Every structure is written in structure tokens, then in C-alpha cells.
Amino acid sequence: MVKITVVGHIVLDTISSDLMNTTSIGGPPIYAGLTARNMGGEVTLLTKYGKDLPEENILWLLRNQINIPDGARSTTHPTTRFMINQTLKSRYLQLKARCEDIIYIGDEQKGDAAIVSPVAREVNITFLSNLRQIFETIYLDPQGFIRRFRSDGRCFLGRINKNVLKYADILKMDKDEAYNITGSKDYFKALQKTFENGVKISIYTRGSEGILLRCNKGLFRIPVVKKVKILDMTGLGDIFAGAFTFTYLKDNDPIWAGAVATAASSLALDKISVSKIPEMDIVTEVAEETMEKIYKI
């Protein structure tokens, strides 16, 4: 069985838009973890959450066979909380509470890969270095390394510490993240720079236009072939991470993994909160259709 560890805070999201207003458990451990678990992986969390997180949420994760090590519950900090206001064109993020940093790995940690996806700077370079000694493959979502927060919790982006990249085998970034990582607004240059910095697989996401993927086979455009009504964008990057990492480890094919991840995340757009984690048989069907439309640039 493929063994994946997801690193990042469990989050309580309050999501508001013209179509909905809801509060739900979220964060990378939920979206990436459950996606990888539903695909057949064994998933363990390296996370922190507070005493304010309802016990029913933890029991729900355990029933879904997500492993949560002792010590994940903080006795001093609340669960990380975000207020998210989203429209079709923008997404406004405000940090309302933050749990403590993730600093302890534990002797029991082992597996095939770690998905590192901090949301509020809860992972540092030292911790990444320790992960590198345990996991052969690290998938990095850089969002938590480039987010900055004003005194009222409003989120803005800043430049990443370039040393972070040396611990990433797989890197996923959108346009704004790519600029803050590489200093380039050109997708080809951004992908090339991360590849030159040692990243084995660099992924540039472009929303409804799909993704660009750079690996040792070249540069590929992977489209979105199944477009649905956009209802909730929260967690899409984490669903992508879970689907990509599991598929890549299982089949050792970054192009097929990109097709599966693109299918999984695009199919989730018309659902709310955790209900958006897609059925895997549908994902496979759409991914096979996607493979027929991929081309090398």
C-alpha cells in the first residue's frame, strides 16, 4: 500500500460567497488526506489542532481511516481558522486564529511520500530538513511559505525563502506563487527556474485552462476536459496534491498523475466543503479522456 503523510494544519473554514455561507473542517489534512485515502493510500497526518475542534470531527477522520498521531491536539492554541470570501474572480483570505507550529515528527513516522502544505507558516526550514531524512519524495505546496498576515489577519503574499525548494521533489504553484518563488511572471521561465533548482516535477496551475507540467520528459499542457459550475474553490489544491502524489507513487508516471489530479480537482468545483472530494471511478474516467488531449510543448 502507498503510504503518504500530509503535513499542515487542520483548519476550520468559514466560507462566504453569493451562493453560500458555511463553516466546515478543512485544510490539507482533510482534502489531500481523504483524497489519497479514497484512492487506496494509507494516510497519516502531521498536524496541529486545538481543543475547540469538535471531537466528532476527529472521530470522523478516524472512521475514514486517517491516522492521527498522539500529540496532534494542542493544549495551548486554538484550531487555525480562516474567513474566506470568494467570487468567481477573487478569493479574500483572513486568518482569525492560528494553532502552534508543527515541529515534532515522531519516531513512528515513515512512508513513501510527504505532502507538505502549510497554510499559515506552521512549517519551517528545519522541519523540512528533518522530513527530507525520512521521506524519499516530498510534494510541496508553497502557499504557507509565501503567505504573510497583517495585524487584522488579512493575507498577502511575499517572496519565498529559496532554500525551501531544495527539499521539494514535486512543486505545485499558481501564477502568483510562481512569481513569489521565481520572480518571473512568464510560466515557461518560472517552470524552468524551479527545475534548475532541483525540483524534479514542477506544476503550474492555470484554473480552467488546466496545468503545465515540467518533468524530465519535457513540458506538457494538461487541459481541463470536464468543466462544471464553480461553487467552492476551497481545498482544490489539496485535492490535486492528494490525487497527484498517490497516482505518481503508484504508477511512476508524472503525466498520468497530472491527468488524474487535474480531473479530481476540476470535478470538485461544483460541491461544497468536504463533499467535493470526488468519487475515484469518475476521476479515472475523466483522466483517461484527459490523456487523449495532452500535448508536449
C-alpha positions in Angstrom: 0.0 0.0 0.0 1.2 3.5 -0.8 1.9 5.4 2.4 1.5 9.2 2.5 2.0 11.7 5.3 0.2 15.0 5.0 1.8 17.9 6.8 -0.2 21.0 7.6 -2.8 22.4 10.0 -6.3 21.1 10.2 -8.5 24.2 9.7 -12.0 25.5 10.4 -13.1 27.5 7.4 -15.9 30.0 7.3 -16.7 30.4 3.6 -18.9 33.1 2.2 -20.0 33.9 -1.3 -23.1 34.9 -3.2 -24.2 31.3 -3.2 -23.4 30.1 0.3 -22.3 30.8 3.8 -20.9 27.8 5.7 -18.4 26.7 8.3 -16.5 23.5 7.8 -13.5 21.5 8.7 -10.8 21.8 6.1 -7.1 22.2 5.4 -4.6 19.9 3.6 -5.0 17.0 6.1 -8.7 16.9 5.2 -8.7 17.5 1.4 -5.4 15.9 0.5 -5.6 13.2 3.1 -9.1 12.0 2.3 -8.4 12.1 -1.5 -5.3 9.9 -1.1 -7.1 7.6 1.3 -10.1 7.2 -1.1 -7.7 6.3 -3.8 -6.3 3.5 -1.7 -3.4 5.1 0.2 -2.5 4.8 3.8 -2.6 8.3 5.2 -1.0 9.7 8.3 -1.2 13.3 9.5 1.5 15.6 10.9 -0.8 18.3 12.1 -1.9 20.5 15.0 -5.4 21.4 16.1 -6.9 23.0 19.2 -9.3 21.9 21.9 -12.0 23.9 20.2 -12.2 21.4 17.3 -15.3 19.3 17.8 -14.4 15.7 18.9 -16.9 14.5 16.2 -14.5 15.8 13.5 -11.6 13.7 14.8 -13.8 10.6 15.2 -15.0 11.2 11.6 -11.3 11.2 10.4 -10.6 8.1 12.3 -13.6 6.3 10.8 -12.3 7.3 7.4 -9.0 5.5 8.4 -6.9 8.7 8.6 -4.1 8.1 11.1 -3.6 10.9 13.7 -0.5 10.5 15.9 -0.6 11.4 19.6 0.3 15.0 20.3 -1.6 16.5 17.3 -4.0 18.2 19.7 -2.6 21.4 21.1 -3.2 22.2 24.8 -2.2 25.9 24.4 -3.5 27.1 21.0 -6.9 27.1 19.2 -7.5 25.4 15.8 -6.4 27.5 12.9 -9.4 29.4 11.5 -9.9 31.3 8.2 -12.6 33.6 7.0 -12.9 33.1 3.2 -14.9 35.4 0.9 -14.9 34.3 -2.7 -16.3 35.3 -6.0 -15.7 33.9 -9.5 -12.7 36.2 -9.9 -11.2 36.6 -6.5 -10.7 35.0 -3.1 -10.2 37.0 0.1 -8.5 35.3 3.0 -8.4 36.4 6.6 -6.7 34.5 9.4 -8.9 34.5 12.5 -6.9 32.1 14.7 -3.7 30.1 14.4 -2.6 26.9 16.0 1.0 26.2 17.1 3.9 25.3 14.7 4.4 21.7 13.6 7.8 20.9 15.0 7.7 17.2 16.1 7.8 14.4 13.6 7.8 11.4 15.9 9.8 8.2 15.7 6.8 6.3 14.2 6.7 8.4 11.1 7.6 6.6 7.9 6.2 6.3 4.4 6.7 6.7 0.7 6.0 10.5 0.5 5.1 13.6 2.4 2.7 16.2 1.1 3.9 19.4 2.7 1.2 22.0 2.6 1.3 24.6 5.4 -1.5 27.2 5.4 -0.1 29.7 7.9 3.6 29.4 8.1 3.4 26.5 10.6 6.3 24.6 8.9 9.9 25.9 8.9 13.1 25.0 7.1 14.5 22.9 9.9 11.3 20.8 9.9 11.6 20.4 6.1 15.2 19.2 6.5 14.1 16.6 9.0 11.3 15.4 6.7 13.9 15.0 3.9 15.8 12.5 6.0 12.6 10.3 6.3 10.7 10.6 3.1 12.2 9.9 -0.4 9.5 12.0 -2.1 8.2 15.4 -0.9 5.3 17.2 -2.7 5.4 20.9 -1.8 2.5 23.3 -1.9 4.3 26.7 -1.2 1.2 28.6 -0.1 2.1 28.6 3.6 5.7 29.7 2.9 4.7 32.8 1.0 1.6 33.9 2.9 2.0 36.9 5.2 -0.6 38.2 7.6 -1.4 41.7 8.7 -2.4 42.5 12.3 -6.0 42.0 11.5 -5.3 38.7 9.8 -5.7 39.8 6.2 -3.5 37.7 3.9 -1.0 39.0 1.4 1.9 37.3 -0.4 5.7 37.7 -0.1 8.8 36.1 -1.5 9.7 32.6 -0.5 13.0 31.6 1.1 14.7 29.9 -1.8 16.2 27.2 0.5 12.7 25.7 0.7 13.0 24.5 -2.9 15.9 22.2 -2.2 13.6 20.0 -0.2 10.9 19.7 -2.9 10.8 16.8 -5.4 7.3 17.9 -6.7 6.3 21.6 -6.6 2.8 23.0 -7.4 2.3 26.7 -7.9 -0.2 29.1 -9.4 0.7 32.4 -11.2 1.1 34.5 -8.0 3.0 31.8 -6.2 5.3 31.3 -9.2 6.2 35.0 -9.2 7.0 35.0 -5.5 9.1 31.8 -5.9 11.0 32.7 -9.1 10.5 36.4 -9.7 9.1 35.6 -13.1 5.6 36.2 -14.5 6.4 34.0 -17.5 5.2 30.4 -16.9 8.0 28.9 -19.1 10.7 30.8 -17.2 9.1 30.0 -13.8 8.9 26.3 -14.5 12.4 26.3 -15.9 13.9 28.1 -12.8 12.3 25.7 -10.4 13.5 22.7 -12.5 17.0 24.1 -12.5 16.8 24.5 -8.7 16.5 20.7 -8.4 12.7 20.3 -8.4 12.0 17.1 -10.4 8.4 17.8 -11.3 7.2 21.4 -11.5 3.4 22.1 -11.9 1.9 25.5 -12.9 -1.8 25.6 -12.4 -4.0 27.9 -14.6 -7.5 27.4 -13.3 -10.0 26.4 -16.0 -7.1 26.2 -18.6 -5.6 23.2 -16.8 -1.9 22.8 -15.9 1.5 23.0 -17.3 3.9 20.2 -16.1 7.6 20.2 -16.4 9.5 16.9 -15.8 12.4 15.0 -17.2 10.3 14.1 -20.2 9.7 17.8 -21.1 7.0 20.4 -20.8 3.4 19.3 -21.1 0.0 21.0 -21.3 -2.7 19.1 -19.4 -6.2 20.5 -20.0 -9.4 20.5 -18.0 -11.8 18.4 -20.1 -14.7 18.3 -17.6 -15.9 21.8 -16.8 -18.6 22.3 -14.1 -20.2 25.2 -12.4 -17.9 26.8 -9.8 -19.4 26.8 -6.4 -16.5 26.4 -3.9 -12.8 26.7 -4.6 -11.5 25.9 -1.1 -9.4 22.8 -0.9 -8.9 22.3 -4.7 -5.1 22.5 -4.5 -5.1 19.9 -1.7 -7.3 17.5 -3.7 -4.9 18.0 -6.5 -2.0 17.2 -4.2 -3.5 14.0 -2.8 -4.5 12.7 -6.2 -1.2 13.6 -7.9 1.0 12.2 -5.1 -0.8 8.9 -4.8 -1.0 8.3 -8.5 2.6 9.2 -9.1 3.8 6.9 -6.4 1.6 4.1 -7.6 2.3 4.3 -11.3 5.6 6.3 -11.6 4.2 8.4 -14.4 4.0 12.2 -13.8 1.9 12.8 -16.9 -0.8 10.3 -15.9 -0.6 11.6 -12.3 -1.2 15.1 -13.7 -4.2 13.9 -15.7 -5.7 12.3 -12.6 -5.1 15.3 -10.3 -6.5 17.7 -12.9 -9.6 15.6 -13.2 -10.0 15.2 -9.5 -9.7 18.9 -8.7 -11.9 20.1 -11.6 -14.7 17.7 -10.7 -14.7 19.1 -7.2 -15.6 22.7 -8.2 -19.4 22.3 -8.0 -19.6 20.9 -4.5 -19.2 22.5 -1.0 -16.5 21.8 1.6 -15.7 18.1 2.2 -18.4 16.9 -0.1 -16.3 18.0 -3.0 -13.8 15.1 -2.6 -14.7 13.2 -5.8 -15.6 9.6 -6.5 -12.5 7.9 -7.9 -14.2 5.9 -10.6 -15.4 9.1 -12.2 -12.0 10.7 -11.8 -10.3 7.8 -13.6 -12.8 8.1 -16.4 -12.2 11.8 -16.9 -8.4 11.3 -16.5 -8.4 8.8 -19.4 -10.2 11.3 -21.6 -7.7 14.0 -20.5 -4.8 11.8 -21.5 -6.0 11.9 -25.1 -5.8 15.7 -25.1 -2.4 16.2 -23.5 0.4 17.6 -25.7 4.0 18.4 -25.4 5.1 22.0 -25.8 
